[in-house]
Amino acid sequence: MKKKLTIKEIAQRANVSVSTVSRVINNSGYVGKKARKSVESAIADLEYKPDSRARGLRGISPRIVALVIPDILNVYYTTLSEEIEKNLRQKGYTMMLGVTNDDSDLFLEYLNKFWDIQVDGLIYVPPPEEDSSPFVRGLISSGFPMVELNRRREVDLLDGVEADNFGAVCQAIEHLISLNHKKIAFIVGSQKTTTGKGRLEGYRCSLNKVGLEVHPELIKIGTFSRAYGEKATRELLEIEGSLKPTAIFSTSNRLLMGTMTVLGERGIRVPEDLSVIAFDDTEWLEFWSPAITTVDIAIDKMAELTVDLLRNRIENEDSSENPRTYTLSTVLKNRNSCKTIEKVQLL
Protein backbone atom coordinates (compact mmCIF):
# COMPACT_ATOMS: atom_id res chain seq x y z
CA MET A 1 0.00 0.00 0.00
CA LYS A 2 1.35 3.39 -1.05
CA LYS A 3 2.24 5.74 1.79
CA LYS A 4 -0.15 8.67 2.14
CA LEU A 5 1.54 11.91 1.14
CA THR A 6 1.49 14.93 3.42
CA ILE A 7 1.11 18.59 2.55
CA LYS A 8 4.60 19.13 3.95
CA GLU A 9 6.09 16.78 1.35
CA ILE A 10 4.25 18.62 -1.43
CA ALA A 11 5.57 21.93 -0.08
CA GLN A 12 9.14 20.59 -0.12
CA ARG A 13 8.73 19.32 -3.69
CA ALA A 14 7.26 22.65 -4.88
CA ASN A 15 9.73 24.71 -2.82
CA VAL A 16 6.93 26.72 -1.21
CA SER A 17 5.46 27.03 2.27
CA VAL A 18 2.92 24.61 3.75
CA SER A 19 0.37 27.45 3.95
CA THR A 20 0.75 28.09 0.22
CA VAL A 21 0.02 24.43 -0.53
CA SER A 22 -3.00 24.60 1.76
CA ARG A 23 -4.36 27.67 -0.05
CA VAL A 24 -3.98 25.97 -3.43
CA ILE A 25 -5.65 22.75 -2.29
CA ASN A 26 -8.50 24.61 -0.61
CA ASN A 27 -8.68 27.27 -3.32
CA SER A 28 -8.68 29.98 -0.66
CA GLY A 29 -6.64 33.14 -0.31
CA TYR A 30 -4.07 34.72 -2.58
CA VAL A 31 -1.39 32.59 -4.28
CA GLY A 32 0.95 33.90 -6.96
CA LYS A 33 0.73 32.41 -10.43
CA LYS A 34 4.19 30.80 -10.35
CA ALA A 35 3.70 29.36 -6.87
CA ARG A 36 0.31 27.93 -7.84
CA LYS A 37 1.80 26.22 -10.91
CA SER A 38 4.63 24.76 -8.80
CA VAL A 39 2.19 23.32 -6.28
CA GLU A 40 -0.11 21.90 -8.95
CA SER A 41 2.88 20.30 -10.72
CA ALA A 42 4.07 18.75 -7.45
CA ILE A 43 0.58 17.40 -6.77
CA ALA A 44 0.46 15.86 -10.23
CA ASP A 45 4.00 14.41 -10.03
CA LEU A 46 3.40 12.90 -6.59
CA GLU A 47 -0.12 11.74 -7.50
CA TYR A 48 -1.50 13.40 -4.40
CA LYS A 49 -5.23 12.93 -3.83
CA PRO A 50 -6.77 15.35 -1.34
CA ASP A 51 -9.19 14.06 1.28
CA SER A 52 -12.75 13.95 -0.06
CA ARG A 53 -13.76 16.28 2.76
CA ALA A 54 -11.43 18.99 1.43
CA ARG A 55 -12.71 21.63 -0.92
CA GLY A 56 -10.36 20.48 -3.67
CA LEU A 57 -8.78 22.07 -6.68
CA ARG A 58 -11.95 22.47 -8.70
CA GLY A 59 -12.89 25.73 -7.04
CA ILE A 60 -16.04 24.50 -5.30
CA SER A 61 -15.53 27.23 -2.73
CA PRO A 62 -16.13 30.72 -4.15
CA ARG A 63 -13.27 33.16 -4.27
CA ILE A 64 -13.69 35.93 -1.72
CA VAL A 65 -13.13 39.68 -1.99
CA ALA A 66 -13.48 42.04 0.97
CA LEU A 67 -14.95 45.53 0.65
CA VAL A 68 -14.31 48.11 3.37
CA ILE A 69 -16.41 51.31 3.36
CA PRO A 70 -16.80 54.16 5.87
CA ASP A 71 -20.59 54.48 6.15
CA ILE A 72 -23.39 51.99 5.45
CA LEU A 73 -26.08 54.63 6.16
CA ASN A 74 -24.79 56.79 3.32
CA VAL A 75 -26.93 55.86 0.30
CA TYR A 76 -23.96 56.52 -1.97
CA TYR A 77 -21.90 53.79 -0.29
CA THR A 78 -24.88 51.47 0.05
CA THR A 79 -25.56 51.70 -3.68
CA LEU A 80 -21.87 51.41 -4.55
CA SER A 81 -21.53 48.30 -2.35
CA GLU A 82 -24.53 46.72 -4.04
CA GLU A 83 -23.09 47.40 -7.50
CA ILE A 84 -19.68 46.01 -6.54
CA GLU A 85 -21.25 42.87 -5.07
CA LYS A 86 -23.25 42.35 -8.26
CA ASN A 87 -20.15 42.70 -10.44
CA LEU A 88 -18.14 40.36 -8.23
CA ARG A 89 -20.89 37.75 -8.15
CA GLN A 90 -21.13 37.79 -11.95
CA LYS A 91 -17.40 37.00 -12.07
CA GLY A 92 -17.61 34.13 -9.58
CA TYR A 93 -16.56 35.98 -6.43
CA THR A 94 -18.25 36.32 -3.06
CA MET A 95 -18.06 39.66 -1.23
CA MET A 96 -17.48 40.29 2.46
CA LEU A 97 -18.22 43.75 3.89
CA GLY A 98 -16.61 45.84 6.62
CA VAL A 99 -17.83 49.27 7.82
CA THR A 100 -15.31 51.55 9.56
CA ASN A 101 -17.18 54.80 10.29
CA ASP A 102 -13.88 56.38 9.22
CA ASP A 103 -12.19 54.99 12.33
CA SER A 104 -8.53 54.15 11.57
CA ASP A 105 -8.30 51.56 14.35
CA LEU A 106 -11.37 49.74 13.07
CA PHE A 107 -10.02 49.97 9.53
CA LEU A 108 -6.78 48.28 10.62
CA GLU A 109 -8.75 45.66 12.51
CA TYR A 110 -10.67 44.76 9.37
CA LEU A 111 -7.49 44.62 7.28
CA ASN A 112 -5.90 42.27 9.80
CA LYS A 113 -8.95 40.01 9.86
CA PHE A 114 -9.30 39.86 6.10
CA TRP A 115 -5.59 39.13 5.75
CA ASP A 116 -5.80 36.38 8.38
CA ILE A 117 -8.69 34.61 6.66
CA GLN A 118 -6.84 34.87 3.35
CA VAL A 119 -9.35 36.68 1.16
CA ASP A 120 -8.32 36.87 -2.47
CA GLY A 121 -8.33 40.64 -2.63
CA LEU A 122 -9.47 43.86 -1.01
CA ILE A 123 -11.34 46.98 -2.13
CA TYR A 124 -11.26 49.78 0.40
CA VAL A 125 -12.05 53.45 1.05
CA PRO A 126 -9.09 54.99 2.95
CA PRO A 127 -9.99 56.63 6.29
CA PRO A 128 -9.12 60.32 6.76
CA GLU A 129 -6.17 59.69 9.08
CA GLU A 130 -2.92 58.45 7.53
CA ASP A 131 -1.79 56.27 10.46
CA SER A 132 -2.95 53.12 8.64
CA SER A 133 -0.70 53.78 5.64
CA PRO A 134 2.39 51.84 6.87
CA PHE A 135 0.30 48.69 7.41
CA VAL A 136 -1.34 49.08 4.00
CA ARG A 137 2.06 49.47 2.36
CA GLY A 138 3.20 46.31 4.12
CA LEU A 139 0.30 44.40 2.57
CA ILE A 140 1.14 45.87 -0.83
CA SER A 141 4.76 44.74 -0.56
CA SER A 142 3.56 41.21 0.23
CA GLY A 143 1.71 41.10 -3.09
CA PHE A 144 -1.80 41.31 -1.62
CA PRO A 145 -4.17 42.53 -4.39
CA MET A 146 -5.91 45.77 -3.39
CA VAL A 147 -7.75 48.66 -5.04
CA GLU A 148 -8.60 52.05 -3.53
CA LEU A 149 -12.15 53.27 -4.00
CA ASN A 150 -13.60 56.81 -4.09
CA ARG A 151 -10.68 58.31 -2.12
CA ARG A 152 -6.98 58.05 -2.96
CA ARG A 153 -3.93 57.72 -0.74
CA GLU A 154 -1.46 55.13 -2.07
CA VAL A 155 -1.55 56.61 -5.58
CA ASP A 156 2.00 55.52 -6.36
CA LEU A 157 1.40 51.90 -5.33
CA LEU A 158 -2.25 50.94 -5.87
CA ASP A 159 -4.88 51.08 -8.58
CA GLY A 160 -7.85 53.27 -7.75
CA VAL A 161 -11.18 54.60 -8.97
CA GLU A 162 -12.54 58.00 -7.98
CA ALA A 163 -14.92 60.72 -9.12
CA ASP A 164 -13.67 63.99 -10.57
CA ASN A 165 -14.43 65.88 -7.37
CA PHE A 166 -12.82 69.10 -8.57
CA GLY A 167 -14.63 69.07 -11.90
CA ALA A 168 -17.96 68.12 -10.34
CA VAL A 169 -17.94 71.11 -8.00
CA CYS A 170 -16.90 73.40 -10.85
CA GLN A 171 -19.97 72.21 -12.78
CA ALA A 172 -22.27 72.98 -9.87
CA ILE A 173 -20.78 76.38 -9.00
CA GLU A 174 -20.74 77.46 -12.65
CA HIS A 175 -24.43 76.55 -12.84
CA LEU A 176 -25.23 78.73 -9.82
CA ILE A 177 -23.13 81.59 -11.18
CA SER A 178 -25.06 81.36 -14.46
CA LEU A 179 -28.19 81.99 -12.37
CA ASN A 180 -26.55 85.17 -10.98
CA HIS A 181 -25.70 83.73 -7.55
CA LYS A 182 -22.69 85.44 -5.96
CA LYS A 183 -22.99 84.47 -2.29
CA ILE A 184 -22.79 80.68 -2.48
CA ALA A 185 -22.39 78.80 0.81
CA PHE A 186 -20.36 75.59 0.71
CA ILE A 187 -20.57 72.63 3.12
CA VAL A 188 -17.87 69.97 2.77
CA GLY A 189 -16.27 67.11 4.68
CA SER A 190 -12.76 66.39 5.93
CA GLN A 191 -9.84 67.99 4.11
CA LYS A 192 -7.79 64.92 5.02
CA THR A 193 -9.58 63.05 2.23
CA THR A 194 -9.06 63.56 -1.49
CA THR A 195 -12.83 63.91 -1.89
CA GLY A 196 -13.11 66.80 0.56
CA LYS A 197 -9.92 68.46 -0.66
CA GLY A 198 -10.85 68.20 -4.35
CA ARG A 199 -14.33 69.60 -3.76
CA LEU A 200 -13.10 72.62 -1.81
CA GLU A 201 -10.45 73.36 -4.45
CA GLY A 202 -13.17 73.24 -7.11
CA TYR A 203 -15.28 75.74 -5.16
CA ARG A 204 -12.47 78.23 -4.70
CA CYS A 205 -11.24 77.90 -8.26
CA SER A 206 -14.72 78.42 -9.74
CA LEU A 207 -15.27 81.64 -7.81
CA ASN A 208 -11.78 82.96 -8.57
CA LYS A 209 -12.26 82.21 -12.25
CA VAL A 210 -15.07 84.76 -12.55
CA GLY A 211 -13.63 87.27 -10.10
CA LEU A 212 -15.93 86.48 -7.17
CA GLU A 213 -14.48 86.79 -3.69
CA VAL A 214 -14.10 83.61 -1.62
CA HIS A 215 -15.63 84.40 1.78
CA PRO A 216 -14.38 82.12 4.60
CA GLU A 217 -17.66 82.74 6.45
CA LEU A 218 -19.54 80.91 3.69
CA ILE A 219 -17.33 77.81 3.87
CA LYS A 220 -18.15 75.10 6.41
CA ILE A 221 -15.66 72.23 6.79
CA GLY A 222 -16.51 69.24 8.97
CA THR A 223 -17.51 65.66 8.29
CA PHE A 224 -19.61 64.12 5.53
CA SER A 225 -22.48 63.48 7.95
CA ARG A 226 -26.09 64.47 8.42
CA ALA A 227 -25.32 65.91 11.86
CA TYR A 228 -22.67 68.21 10.44
CA GLY A 229 -25.00 69.19 7.60
CA GLU A 230 -27.53 70.36 10.18
CA LYS A 231 -24.93 72.22 12.26
CA ALA A 232 -23.36 73.96 9.26
CA THR A 233 -26.72 74.97 7.80
CA ARG A 234 -27.87 76.51 11.09
CA GLU A 235 -24.66 78.54 11.24
CA LEU A 236 -25.05 79.71 7.65
CA LEU A 237 -28.63 80.83 8.26
CA GLU A 238 -27.38 83.15 11.01
CA ILE A 239 -25.43 85.20 8.46
CA GLU A 240 -27.11 88.52 7.66
CA GLY A 241 -26.32 91.54 5.55
CA SER A 242 -24.22 91.53 2.41
CA LEU A 243 -22.82 88.03 3.05
CA LYS A 244 -26.21 86.35 3.44
CA PRO A 245 -26.09 83.32 1.10
CA THR A 246 -28.55 82.94 -1.76
CA ALA A 247 -27.56 79.30 -2.33
CA ILE A 248 -26.15 76.38 -0.35
CA PHE A 249 -24.06 73.62 -1.91
CA SER A 250 -24.11 70.53 0.35
CA THR A 251 -21.43 68.26 -1.07
CA SER A 252 -22.76 64.82 -0.10
CA ASN A 253 -26.20 63.28 0.25
CA ARG A 254 -25.71 62.96 4.03
CA LEU A 255 -24.82 66.64 4.32
CA LEU A 256 -27.81 67.47 2.14
CA MET A 257 -30.15 65.55 4.44
CA GLY A 258 -28.96 67.76 7.28
CA THR A 259 -29.44 70.90 5.22
CA MET A 260 -32.97 69.99 4.10
CA THR A 261 -33.95 69.03 7.65
CA VAL A 262 -32.98 72.46 9.00
CA LEU A 263 -34.59 74.34 6.11
CA GLY A 264 -37.81 72.41 6.71
CA GLU A 265 -37.73 73.21 10.43
CA ARG A 266 -37.22 76.92 9.71
CA GLY A 267 -39.93 77.08 7.05
CA ILE A 268 -37.41 78.19 4.43
CA ARG A 269 -38.69 77.48 0.93
CA VAL A 270 -36.51 75.96 -1.79
CA PRO A 271 -35.81 77.61 -4.20
CA GLU A 272 -38.01 80.66 -3.46
CA ASP A 273 -36.06 81.67 -0.34
CA LEU A 274 -32.82 79.76 -0.87
CA SER A 275 -31.38 77.69 -3.72
CA VAL A 276 -29.89 74.28 -2.91
CA ILE A 277 -27.58 72.06 -4.94
CA ALA A 278 -26.24 68.60 -4.07
CA PHE A 279 -23.44 66.13 -4.79
CA ASP A 280 -24.32 62.48 -5.66
CA ASP A 281 -27.68 61.53 -7.11
CA THR A 282 -29.95 59.25 -5.12
CA GLU A 283 -33.54 58.24 -5.70
CA TRP A 284 -34.98 60.58 -3.08
CA LEU A 285 -33.40 63.68 -4.66
CA GLU A 286 -35.51 63.27 -7.78
CA PHE A 287 -38.74 62.79 -5.84
CA TRP A 288 -38.17 65.48 -3.21
CA SER A 289 -40.38 68.54 -3.56
CA PRO A 290 -38.83 70.36 -5.25
CA ALA A 291 -36.56 67.87 -7.05
CA ILE A 292 -32.95 68.63 -6.10
CA THR A 293 -30.36 69.72 -8.65
CA THR A 294 -27.18 67.66 -8.24
CA VAL A 295 -23.94 66.50 -9.84
CA ASP A 296 -24.16 62.77 -10.43
CA ILE A 297 -21.45 60.11 -10.29
CA ALA A 298 -21.83 57.02 -12.49
CA ILE A 299 -21.81 54.54 -9.59
CA ASP A 300 -22.36 51.53 -11.85
CA LYS A 301 -19.30 52.45 -13.91
CA MET A 302 -17.24 53.07 -10.77
CA ALA A 303 -18.14 49.61 -9.46
CA GLU A 304 -17.39 47.92 -12.78
CA LEU A 305 -13.95 49.53 -13.15
CA THR A 306 -13.05 48.79 -9.52
CA VAL A 307 -13.86 45.09 -9.88
CA ASP A 308 -12.03 44.87 -13.21
CA LEU A 309 -8.89 46.40 -11.70
CA LEU A 310 -8.93 44.03 -8.74
CA ARG A 311 -9.59 40.96 -10.89
CA ASN A 312 -6.66 41.91 -13.09
CA ARG A 313 -4.38 42.01 -10.04
CA ILE A 314 -5.76 38.74 -8.63
CA GLU A 315 -5.81 36.75 -11.85
CA ASN A 316 -2.65 38.18 -13.41
CA GLU A 317 -0.34 38.28 -10.39
CA ASP A 318 2.78 38.55 -12.52
CA SER A 319 1.54 41.75 -14.15
CA SER A 320 4.14 44.50 -13.88
CA GLU A 321 1.70 47.24 -14.90
CA ASN A 322 2.09 50.53 -13.09
CA PRO A 323 -0.78 51.53 -10.78
CA ARG A 324 -3.70 53.10 -12.61
CA THR A 325 -6.24 55.68 -11.48
CA TYR A 326 -9.60 56.07 -13.19
CA THR A 327 -11.15 59.50 -12.57
CA LEU A 328 -14.80 59.52 -13.60
CA SER A 329 -16.54 62.60 -14.95
CA THR A 330 -19.82 63.73 -13.42
CA VAL A 331 -23.07 64.99 -14.93
CA LEU A 332 -25.08 67.98 -13.73
CA LYS A 333 -28.74 67.03 -13.30
CA ASN A 334 -30.62 70.31 -13.45
CA ARG A 335 -33.92 70.05 -11.57
CA ASN A 336 -36.01 72.53 -9.59
CA SER A 337 -34.04 73.54 -6.48
CA CYS A 338 -32.14 76.52 -7.91
CA LYS A 339 -33.66 79.81 -9.01
CA THR A 340 -32.33 82.75 -10.99
CA ILE A 341 -31.39 85.82 -8.96
CA GLU A 342 -32.79 88.89 -10.66
CA LYS A 343 -30.18 91.51 -11.41
CA VAL A 344 -30.73 94.83 -9.68
CA GLN A 345 -31.33 97.61 -12.18
CA LEU A 346 -29.46 100.79 -11.25
CA LEU A 347 -31.31 104.04 -12.06
Secondary structure, DSSP 8 states (H G I E B T S, - for coil): ------HHHHHHHHTS-HHHHHHHHHT-S---HHHHHHHHHHHHHHT----TTS-TTTT-S-EEEEEEES-SSSHHHHHHHHHHHHHHHHTTEEEEEEE-TT-HHHHHHHHHHHHHTT-SEEEE---SSSTTHHHHHHHHHTT--EEEESS-S-TTTSEEEEE-HHHHHHHHHHHHHHTT---EEEEE--TTSHHHHHHHHHHHHHHHHTT----GGGEEE--SSHHHHHHHHHHHHT--GGG--SEEEE-SHHHHHHHHHHHHHHT--TTTT-EEEEES--HHHHHSSS--EEEEE-HHHHHHHHHHHHHHHHH-TT------EEEE-EEEE--SS----------
